[in-house]
C-alpha cells in the first residue's frame, strides 16, 4: 500500500529526465512538487534524444570552468562562419587568386610612382568570406573584450539579483540550492550571448567588405593583400563597371593601406589603442539593464538578448571615451583621406572608370550598412571616418605646397600628425609644418653671415 501511495504522490517521469533533475538538485529524492511542475511544463513528453542534448547544454553552463576571456572566440568564429554561409559564400578559385596577385603587383607599380611609402614584399591573394572571418576574428575579439566583460558583469548581477528576490520557501526542495550556482552560470551564459552577437556582426561585415582592411583597421597583416572576389564582382556589377577595372582600383586602395600600416609603425598601434580605450571606459547603463531584466524569463537566452537591445550603454560618453573617440575618428579620417588622395594619383590615366569607382567607395562609407549597425549595438561605436573630406583636403594642400614628400611626411611621427584641430584649418597645418624648415635655413644663413663678418 505504501508503495502505491508514493507512486500516486510522485508523478512518473522519463528516466533520462529524472536523472537530470536528481543531478541538478543534489542527487536526492525528487520533490513531488518539482516533478509535478516539470510534468506541467510538458517536459516529460520531450523526445529523449532532444532532451539529452538540451540537458547537456544546461549542465555545461552550470559546470563549465570560467575561461581566460569573456568572449569565446571559437563560438564567435563558428557563428560568423554560419552567418556568411547562410548568406552565400564560395572558396576563391585559382583564377581568382591569380587575378588578385596580378592586380596587387600592378597596383604596387602604380603606387611606386606617387609615394615613397613602401612595405615589405606583399602578395596579393583572394579569400572567401569565411577565410576573412577566420583571419580577422582574433583582432575583433581583442577589441570587444573590455565591453563584453563590463556588459556581462552588469547583466549577470542584475539577473542574479532578480533570482535572489524569489523567496526560497516558494521553491521546490532542491531548487533553492541551484540559485547558488546561478551567478557563474548566468555570467557564462551572457558571455556566450555576446560571442554570438560578435559572430553575427563579423559575419555580416564579412558579407560587405571587398578587401581585407577596408574598415581602416589593420585586420590583416602584411605580406597578405586580400581581395574578396565575390563582393568585388557584386560591386562591379552594381556599378556596371568591368571586373578587371574594379579589381585594380580596389587593389590600389588596399595596397596603399597595407603600405601605410607597414611603413608607419605607430599608426596600427594608435588605431587599436583608441578602440580599446573607448571600449575599456564604456559606461554600462545598469538602470536600463535592471529594467529590461525585470520583465523577462532569465532561462530564455533569446528573450534576454531581445530585451537588452538598445539598453546596454549609457548615452553619455565619459571624458576618457570622448578623447578616445576623437583620436579614433581623426586617425580613421587620416588613413582614408591619405588613401583617397594617393589612389587618385596612382590610377590617373590608367582606369577610365576611376571616378565612378571612387564615388561608389565614398557612397559606401557615407551610407553605412547592416554591419555598422550591428557593431553600433555591440560596442556602441561606429567605425566611420566622419571627417574624411577634411583629411583628404589637408593631404592635397600638403601635396600642393611641398609635393608628395610633404604629404607623406605628415606620418613621420605621431606628435607631428594632423589633429582634429588641424582638420579644421588645413592651410594652417601646412604653413606650420613648412615653417620649421624655413626657420632652420634662415638660422643657417644668419650664422654663415655672422661668420663672414667676423673674418
PAZALO-180227 format. One record per residue (C-alpha): residue number from 1; z, x, y. Coordinates in steps of 0.2 Angstrom, whole numbers, plus 5000, padded with zeros to 4 digits. Last residue first. Example, Ala and Ser with C-alpha at 12.3 -4.5 7.8 and 13.67 -1.06 7.14 Angstrom:
REM PAZALO-180227
<2,<5036,5068,4995>>
<1,<5039,5062,4978>>
//
This chain:
REM PAZALO-180227
<455,<4797,5433,5436>>
<454,<4810,5420,5441>>
<453,<4796,5408,5447>>
<452,<4787,5409,5430>>
<451,<4802,5405,5421>>
<450,<4805,5390,5432>>
<449,<4788,5384,5429>>
<448,<4789,5385,5410>>
<447,<4806,5376,5410>>
<446,<4799,5362,5420>>
<445,<4784,5361,5409>>
<444,<4795,5360,5394>>
<443,<4805,5346,5402>>
<442,<4790,5336,5406>>
<441,<4783,5338,5388>>
<440,<4800,5332,5382>>
<439,<4800,5317,5394>>
<438,<4783,5312,5388>>
<437,<4788,5312,5370>>
<436,<4804,5302,5374>>
<435,<4794,5289,5384>>
<434,<4782,5283,5370>>
<433,<4796,5274,5361>>
<432,<4802,5265,5377>>
<431,<4785,5260,5383>>
<430,<4780,5253,5366>>
<429,<4797,5244,5365>>
<428,<4795,5237,5382>>
<427,<4777,5231,5378>>
<426,<4784,5222,5363>>
<425,<4797,5212,5373>>
<424,<4804,5198,5362>>
<423,<4800,5207,5346>>
<422,<4810,5221,5354>>
<421,<4826,5210,5355>>
<420,<4824,5206,5336>>
<419,<4824,5225,5333>>
<418,<4810,5237,5331>>
<417,<4813,5252,5320>>
<416,<4821,5268,5328>>
<415,<4838,5267,5320>>
<414,<4830,5263,5304>>
<413,<4820,5279,5304>>
<412,<4801,5284,5303>>
<411,<4795,5265,5302>>
<410,<4790,5264,5320>>
<409,<4779,5279,5317>>
<408,<4766,5269,5308>>
<407,<4760,5261,5325>>
<406,<4761,5277,5334>>
<405,<4750,5286,5321>>
<404,<4738,5271,5320>>
<403,<4733,5274,5338>>
<402,<4745,5278,5353>>
<401,<4745,5264,5365>>
<400,<4733,5251,5357>>
<399,<4741,5255,5340>>
<398,<4759,5252,5347>>
<397,<4752,5236,5355>>
<396,<4745,5230,5338>>
<395,<4761,5234,5330>>
<394,<4771,5223,5343>>
<393,<4758,5209,5341>>
<392,<4760,5209,5322>>
<391,<4779,5208,5324>>
<390,<4778,5193,5337>>
<389,<4766,5184,5325>>
<388,<4778,5186,5310>>
<387,<4793,5180,5319>>
<386,<4798,5167,5306>>
<385,<4796,5179,5291>>
<384,<4801,5166,5278>>
<383,<4813,5169,5263>>
<382,<4823,5153,5267>>
<381,<4841,5154,5263>>
<380,<4854,5142,5257>>
<379,<4855,5151,5241>>
<378,<4851,5138,5228>>
<377,<4845,5123,5239>>
<376,<4835,5135,5250>>
<375,<4829,5144,5235>>
<374,<4821,5127,5228>>
<373,<4814,5123,5245>>
<372,<4805,5139,5246>>
<371,<4799,5137,5228>>
<370,<4792,5120,5232>>
<369,<4782,5126,5247>>
<368,<4781,5135,5263>>
<367,<4770,5128,5277>>
<366,<4769,5143,5288>>
<365,<4768,5156,5275>>
<364,<4754,5148,5265>>
<363,<4745,5144,5282>>
<362,<4746,5163,5287>>
<361,<4739,5168,5270>>
<360,<4725,5155,5271>>
<359,<4720,5161,5289>>
<358,<4719,5179,5282>>
<357,<4707,5173,5268>>
<356,<4696,5164,5280>>
<355,<4695,5179,5292>>
<354,<4692,5191,5278>>
<353,<4677,5181,5271>>
<352,<4664,5193,5275>>
<351,<4674,5207,5267>>
<350,<4669,5226,5271>>
<349,<4666,5227,5289>>
<348,<4685,5225,5293>>
<347,<4695,5226,5277>>
<346,<4706,5240,5282>>
<345,<4709,5236,5300>>
<344,<4714,5218,5296>>
<343,<4725,5224,5282>>
<342,<4734,5236,5293>>
<341,<4738,5222,5306>>
<340,<4743,5209,5293>>
<339,<4754,5222,5283>>
<338,<4763,5228,5299>>
<337,<4767,5210,5303>>
<336,<4772,5206,5285>>
<335,<4784,5220,5285>>
<334,<4790,5218,5302>>
<333,<4793,5199,5300>>
<332,<4803,5202,5284>>
<331,<4813,5215,5293>>
<330,<4817,5204,5308>>
<329,<4822,5189,5297>>
<328,<4833,5199,5286>>
<327,<4842,5208,5301>>
<326,<4845,5191,5309>>
<325,<4851,5183,5293>>
<324,<4863,5197,5291>>
<323,<4870,5195,5308>>
<322,<4871,5177,5307>>
<321,<4880,5179,5290>>
<320,<4893,5191,5297>>
<319,<4896,5178,5312>>
<318,<4898,5164,5299>>
<317,<4885,5152,5297>>
<316,<4889,5133,5299>>
<315,<4881,5120,5288>>
<314,<4894,5124,5274>>
<313,<4885,5126,5258>>
<312,<4886,5117,5241>>
<311,<4884,5099,5245>>
<310,<4865,5097,5246>>
<309,<4863,5094,5228>>
<308,<4881,5093,5221>>
<307,<4879,5076,5214>>
<306,<4863,5080,5205>>
<305,<4870,5095,5196>>
<304,<4887,5087,5191>>
<303,<4877,5072,5184>>
<302,<4866,5084,5174>>
<301,<4881,5093,5167>>
<300,<4889,5077,5161>>
<299,<4907,5080,5155>>
<298,<4913,5081,5173>>
<297,<4909,5062,5175>>
<296,<4906,5060,5193>>
<295,<4914,5052,5209>>
<294,<4927,5065,5213>>
<293,<4915,5079,5210>>
<292,<4905,5075,5225>>
<291,<4920,5073,5237>>
<290,<4928,5089,5231>>
<289,<4911,5098,5233>>
<288,<4909,5092,5251>>
<287,<4927,5097,5255>>
<286,<4924,5114,5247>>
<285,<4909,5118,5258>>
<284,<4906,5136,5252>>
<283,<4904,5148,5266>>
<282,<4891,5162,5262>>
<281,<4898,5179,5266>>
<280,<4891,5188,5250>>
<279,<4875,5179,5251>>
<278,<4870,5185,5268>>
<277,<4876,5202,5264>>
<276,<4866,5202,5248>>
<275,<4851,5197,5257>>
<274,<4853,5210,5271>>
<273,<4856,5223,5258>>
<272,<4840,5219,5248>>
<271,<4830,5221,5264>>
<270,<4839,5237,5270>>
<269,<4837,5245,5253>>
<268,<4819,5242,5252>>
<267,<4816,5248,5270>>
<266,<4827,5264,5269>>
<265,<4814,5273,5258>>
<264,<4799,5271,5270>>
<263,<4785,5278,5260>>
<262,<4787,5268,5244>>
<261,<4791,5251,5252>>
<260,<4777,5253,5264>>
<259,<4765,5260,5251>>
<258,<4769,5245,5240>>
<257,<4766,5233,5254>>
<256,<4749,5240,5259>>
<255,<4744,5240,5241>>
<254,<4748,5221,5240>>
<253,<4739,5217,5256>>
<252,<4723,5227,5251>>
<251,<4724,5219,5233>>
<250,<4725,5202,5241>>
<249,<4708,5205,5251>>
<248,<4700,5213,5236>>
<247,<4704,5199,5224>>
<246,<4699,5186,5237>>
<245,<4682,5195,5239>>
<244,<4680,5196,5220>>
<243,<4684,5178,5217>>
<242,<4671,5170,5229>>
<241,<4678,5160,5243>>
<240,<4678,5141,5242>>
<239,<4695,5141,5250>>
<238,<4703,5131,5236>>
<237,<4693,5140,5223>>
<236,<4699,5157,5229>>
<235,<4717,5151,5229>>
<234,<4716,5144,5211>>
<233,<4707,5160,5205>>
<232,<4721,5171,5213>>
<231,<4735,5160,5205>>
<230,<4727,5163,5188>>
<229,<4724,5181,5191>>
<228,<4742,5186,5196>>
<227,<4739,5203,5204>>
<226,<4752,5217,5202>>
<225,<4752,5235,5210>>
<224,<4763,5244,5197>>
<223,<4767,5263,5202>>
<222,<4778,5257,5210>>
<221,<4792,5244,5209>>
<220,<4790,5226,5208>>
<219,<4802,5214,5217>>
<218,<4802,5224,5233>>
<217,<4804,5209,5244>>
<216,<4790,5203,5256>>
<215,<4788,5186,5246>>
<214,<4771,5193,5241>>
<213,<4778,5207,5231>>
<212,<4769,5205,5214>>
<211,<4754,5196,5220>>
<210,<4747,5178,5220>>
<209,<4764,5169,5221>>
<208,<4764,5150,5218>>
<207,<4768,5147,5199>>
<206,<4780,5162,5199>>
<205,<4790,5153,5213>>
<204,<4792,5138,5202>>
<203,<4799,5149,5188>>
<202,<4810,5158,5200>>
<201,<4817,5142,5206>>
<200,<4819,5134,5189>>
<199,<4827,5150,5182>>
<198,<4839,5150,5197>>
<197,<4844,5132,5194>>
<196,<4847,5135,5175>>
<195,<4857,5151,5179>>
<194,<4867,5140,5191>>
<193,<4870,5127,5178>>
<192,<4876,5141,5166>>
<191,<4888,5147,5179>>
<190,<4894,5129,5180>>
<189,<4898,5128,5162>>
<188,<4906,5145,5161>>
<187,<4918,5139,5175>>
<186,<4920,5122,5167>>
<185,<4925,5131,5151>>
<184,<4937,5143,5160>>
<183,<4946,5129,5169>>
<182,<4946,5116,5155>>
<181,<4955,5126,5142>>
<180,<4972,5120,5147>>
<179,<4965,5102,5148>>
<178,<4962,5103,5129>>
<177,<4981,5102,5126>>
<176,<4981,5085,5134>>
<175,<4968,5079,5121>>
<174,<4979,5082,5106>>
<173,<4988,5065,5106>>
<172,<4977,5053,5116>>
<171,<4978,5054,5135>>
<170,<4987,5041,5146>>
<169,<5003,5051,5144>>
<168,<4995,5066,5151>>
<167,<4992,5058,5168>>
<166,<4974,5062,5174>>
<165,<4976,5072,5190>>
<164,<4973,5088,5181>>
<163,<4956,5083,5177>>
<162,<4951,5081,5195>>
<161,<4960,5098,5200>>
<160,<4950,5106,5186>>
<159,<4934,5099,5193>>
<158,<4938,5105,5211>>
<157,<4943,5122,5204>>
<156,<4927,5124,5194>>
<155,<4916,5119,5208>>
<154,<4924,5131,5220>>
<153,<4923,5146,5208>>
<152,<4905,5142,5203>>
<151,<4900,5141,5221>>
<150,<4908,5158,5225>>
<149,<4902,5167,5210>>
<148,<4884,5160,5211>>
<147,<4883,5165,5229>>
<146,<4888,5183,5226>>
<145,<4876,5184,5210>>
<144,<4861,5177,5220>>
<143,<4853,5194,5224>>
<142,<4857,5203,5208>>
<141,<4850,5188,5198>>
<140,<4834,5189,5208>>
<139,<4832,5208,5206>>
<138,<4834,5207,5187>>
<137,<4822,5192,5186>>
<136,<4807,5202,5194>>
<135,<4799,5209,5178>>
<134,<4802,5195,5166>>
<133,<4796,5182,5179>>
<132,<4781,5192,5183>>
<131,<4777,5193,5164>>
<130,<4779,5174,5163>>
<129,<4767,5171,5177>>
<128,<4754,5182,5168>>
<127,<4751,5199,5175>>
<126,<4736,5209,5181>>
<125,<4736,5228,5184>>
<124,<4733,5240,5198>>
<123,<4740,5257,5195>>
<122,<4748,5267,5209>>
<121,<4749,5286,5212>>
<120,<4764,5289,5223>>
<119,<4763,5281,5239>>
<118,<4755,5283,5256>>
<117,<4757,5280,5274>>
<116,<4744,5289,5284>>
<115,<4735,5273,5289>>
<114,<4718,5267,5293>>
<113,<4705,5276,5282>>
<112,<4717,5278,5267>>
<111,<4719,5259,5267>>
<110,<4701,5257,5262>>
<109,<4702,5270,5248>>
<108,<4718,5262,5242>>
<107,<4710,5245,5242>>
<106,<4696,5251,5232>>
<105,<4708,5258,5218>>
<104,<4718,5241,5219>>
<103,<4702,5231,5216>>
<102,<4696,5242,5202>>
<101,<4713,5240,5193>>
<100,<4713,5222,5196>>
<99,<4696,5219,5189>>
<98,<4700,5230,5173>>
<97,<4716,5219,5171>>
<96,<4707,5203,5172>>
<95,<4694,5209,5160>>
<94,<4707,5213,5148>>
<93,<4713,5196,5149>>
<92,<4729,5191,5158>>
<91,<4740,5180,5147>>
<90,<4740,5162,5151>>
<89,<4751,5149,5160>>
<88,<4752,5131,5163>>
<87,<4765,5121,5172>>
<86,<4776,5118,5157>>
<85,<4774,5137,5153>>
<84,<4779,5142,5170>>
<83,<4795,5131,5169>>
<82,<4799,5137,5151>>
<81,<4798,5155,5157>>
<80,<4810,5152,5171>>
<79,<4822,5143,5159>>
<78,<4822,5158,5147>>
<77,<4824,5170,5162>>
<76,<4839,5161,5169>>
<75,<4847,5159,5152>>
<74,<4845,5178,5148>>
<73,<4851,5182,5166>>
<72,<4867,5173,5164>>
<71,<4873,5171,5182>>
<70,<4892,5173,5184>>
<69,<4892,5192,5179>>
<68,<4902,5203,5167>>
<67,<4903,5189,5154>>
<66,<4918,5177,5150>>
<65,<4921,5175,5132>>
<64,<4913,5160,5123>>
<63,<4926,5149,5115>>
<62,<4926,5132,5125>>
<61,<4908,5133,5130>>
<60,<4903,5138,5113>>
<59,<4913,5124,5105>>
<58,<4904,5112,5116>>
<57,<4887,5119,5111>>
<56,<4891,5120,5093>>
<55,<4896,5102,5094>>
<54,<4880,5096,5101>>
<53,<4870,5105,5087>>
<52,<4882,5098,5074>>
<51,<4880,5081,5080>>
<50,<4861,5082,5081>>
<49,<4861,5087,5062>>
<48,<4874,5073,5058>>
<47,<4863,5059,5067>>
<46,<4875,5050,5078>>
<45,<4883,5034,5071>>
<44,<4901,5040,5073>>
<43,<4898,5045,5091>>
<42,<4896,5027,5096>>
<41,<4908,5028,5111>>
<40,<4919,5015,5103>>
<39,<4920,5026,5087>>
<38,<4926,5040,5098>>
<37,<4939,5029,5106>>
<36,<4945,5023,5090>>
<35,<4947,5041,5083>>
<34,<4957,5046,5099>>
<33,<4968,5030,5097>>
<32,<4971,5034,5079>>
<31,<4977,5052,5083>>
<30,<4969,5064,5071>>
<29,<4980,5074,5060>>
<28,<4982,5092,5066>>
<27,<4969,5106,5068>>
<26,<4973,5110,5086>>
<25,<4964,5096,5096>>
<24,<4947,5104,5097>>
<23,<4947,5109,5079>>
<22,<4953,5092,5072>>
<21,<4939,5084,5083>>
<20,<4926,5095,5075>>
<19,<4931,5092,5058>>
<18,<4932,5073,5060>>
<17,<4914,5073,5067>>
<16,<4907,5083,5052>>
<15,<4917,5072,5040>>
<14,<4910,5056,5048>>
<13,<4924,5045,5054>>
<12,<4934,5032,5046>>
<11,<4945,5022,5058>>
<10,<4964,5026,5057>>
<9,<4976,5011,5057>>
<8,<4967,5002,5042>>
<7,<4966,5018,5032>>
<6,<4985,5021,5035>>
<5,<4989,5004,5029>>
<4,<4978,5006,5014>>
<3,<4988,5022,5010>>
<2,<5004,5014,5012>>
<1,<5000,5000,5000>>
//
